[in-house]
Amino acid sequence: MAGLDSLILQFPKTEPIPFVYLEKVRLLTEMEQYSQALQLSRQAIRLFPKSPARQALEEHVDFLTEPSLVIRMKKQVYPHALMQVMITRRNLS
């Protein structure tokens, strides 16, 4: 992540930088830092409106802004058995 940040600082307005932003957005999404990924995606779209990476950034914005609910269970569930469920959600705007 620090390497991507240094590239953005060294070459802030050059053409390959939107792809650096895109990779950083992907990393933030993998790390489940959705609000930062959304903010960075929108920033890159504003800075580089004619970039070929724009469509991929817009797709990330769409993915991050559509509501999501994930339910995970560690094992099979049987009626009347105790269980533990982890529920996560993502609903950014």
Salt bridges, closest charged atoms under 4 A:
ASP5 OD1 - LYS24 NZ 2.26
GLU23 OE1 - ARG26 NH1 3.73
GLU58 OE2 - ARG54 NE 2.82
